[in-house]
């Protein structure tokens, strides 16, 4: 894994690239579906389709918009990579935004809530990543993620991972 301004990766979610592609594709899908709606109205005016068919098309467009919102909301909470500097005084976290772009933030390790202080099911797909000073909840997957530096990971989150 490559170094990033003195930061070394300690955790990586390998499917974040797929999630990013999916996040970007859903935007294009939503634009395409949204463009179909005006065409449907013109087709009703020209008597090419019925109003019932237009109602079906409208339902598909609304479902597309809801999917955009839900998938974007969920993907923007998923952490892709967690980095630490050499002496574990700063942690850099990379996650996706609503639009599928990468966003990084740096936090002190003592601001991260250890897994031993969080109520969660160890067998669940995602584990909460909580910070004391910020109530925004992010998630990461121990089950499908790769712990690159086990010692630093344990130092940051504790060893409760079963």
C-alpha positions in Angstrom: 0.0 0.0 0.0 1.3 3.4 -0.8 2.1 6.1 1.7 0.0 9.3 1.9 1.7 12.3 3.4 3.3 10.3 6.2 0.1 8.2 6.7 0.1 4.5 6.3 -3.1 2.5 5.8 -4.3 0.3 8.7 -7.7 -0.7 7.2 -9.0 -0.9 3.7 -12.4 -1.8 2.3 -11.7 -3.4 -1.0 -15.2 -3.0 -2.4 -15.1 0.8 -2.0 -14.1 1.2 -5.7 -17.2 -0.8 -6.7 -19.3 1.2 -4.4 -18.0 4.4 -6.0 -18.7 3.2 -9.5 -22.2 2.2 -8.4 -22.7 5.6 -6.8 -21.6 7.4 -10.0 -23.8 5.1 -12.2 -26.9 5.7 -10.1 -26.5 9.4 -10.9 -26.4 8.8 -14.6 -29.3 6.4 -14.3 -31.4 9.0 -12.4 -30.6 11.6 -15.1 -31.6 9.2 -17.8 -34.8 8.2 -16.1 -35.6 11.8 -15.4 -35.3 12.7 -19.0 -37.8 10.0 -19.9 -40.5 11.7 -18.0 -40.9 14.8 -20.3 -40.7 12.5 -23.3 -43.6 10.5 -21.8 -45.7 13.6 -21.4 -45.1 14.5 -25.1 -46.1 11.0 -26.1 -49.4 11.3 -24.2 -50.0 14.6 -26.0 -49.4 12.9 -29.3 -51.5 9.9 -28.3 -48.6 7.4 -28.6 -49.1 6.1 -25.1 -52.0 6.2 -22.6 -52.2 8.1 -19.3 -51.9 4.8 -17.5 -48.6 4.1 -19.2 -47.5 7.6 -18.3 -48.4 6.9 -14.7 -46.3 3.7 -14.8 -43.3 5.7 -16.3 -43.8 8.4 -13.6 -43.7 5.6 -10.9 -40.4 4.3 -12.3 -38.9 7.9 -12.3 -40.0 8.4 -8.6 -38.4 5.0 -7.7 -35.2 6.1 -9.5 -35.1 9.3 -7.5 -35.7 7.4 -4.2 -33.0 4.9 -5.1 -30.6 7.9 -5.7 -31.3 9.3 -2.3 -31.1 6.0 -0.4 -28.0 4.6 -2.1 -26.2 7.9 -1.9 -27.1 8.2 1.8 -25.8 4.7 2.6 -22.7 4.9 0.4 -21.7 8.2 1.9 -21.4 6.5 5.3 -19.0 3.8 4.2 -15.4 4.2 5.1 -13.0 3.0 2.4 -9.6 3.5 4.1 -8.3 4.3 7.5 -4.7 5.6 7.8 -2.5 6.5 10.7 0.7 8.4 11.0 3.8 6.6 12.3 3.3 7.4 15.9 -0.5 7.1 15.9 -1.1 10.8 16.8 -3.4 11.4 13.8 -5.9 9.2 12.0 -7.0 10.0 8.4 -10.3 8.5 7.3 -11.4 8.3 3.6 -15.1 7.8 2.8 -17.4 8.6 -0.1 -19.6 11.6 -0.5 -23.2 11.8 -1.7 -21.9 12.1 -5.3 -19.5 9.2 -5.1 -16.3 11.3 -4.6 -13.7 10.6 -2.0 -13.6 12.8 1.1 -10.9 12.6 3.8 -10.8 14.0 7.3 -8.1 13.8 10.0 -9.0 13.1 13.6 -7.1 12.5 16.8 -7.2 8.8 17.9 -8.6 9.8 21.4 -11.7 11.2 19.6 -12.6 7.8 18.2 -14.9 5.7 20.3 -13.4 2.2 20.7 -15.4 -0.8 19.7 -15.5 -2.0 23.3 -17.6 1.1 24.1 -20.1 0.5 21.3 -23.1 -1.8 21.3 -23.0 -3.7 18.0 -23.3 -7.2 16.7 -19.8 -8.5 15.8 -21.4 -10.7 13.0 -23.1 -7.7 11.3 -21.8 -6.6 7.9 -20.9 -3.1 9.1 -19.6 -1.8 12.4 -20.2 1.8 13.5 -17.3 4.3 13.4 -18.1 6.9 16.0 -16.3 10.0 17.2 -16.8 11.8 20.5 -16.8 15.3 19.1 -18.9 14.6 16.0 -22.3 12.8 15.9 -22.1 11.8 12.2 -22.1 8.1 12.1 -19.9 6.3 9.6 -19.5 2.6 9.2 -16.8 0.1 8.2 -16.8 -3.6 7.5 -14.6 -5.9 9.6 -16.1 -8.9 7.9 -15.2 -7.9 4.3 -12.6 -5.2 5.0 -8.8 -5.8 5.2 -7.0 -5.0 8.4 -3.6 -4.1 7.1 -1.8 -3.3 10.3 -3.4 -5.3 13.1 -1.4 -3.8 15.9 -2.4 -0.2 15.0 -6.0 -1.3 14.4 -6.1 -2.9 17.8 -4.5 0.2 19.4 -7.2 2.4 17.7 -10.3 0.3 18.2 -9.4 -2.3 20.8 -9.3 -6.0 20.1 -13.0 -6.7 20.4 -13.8 -8.0 16.9 -15.1 -11.5 17.3 
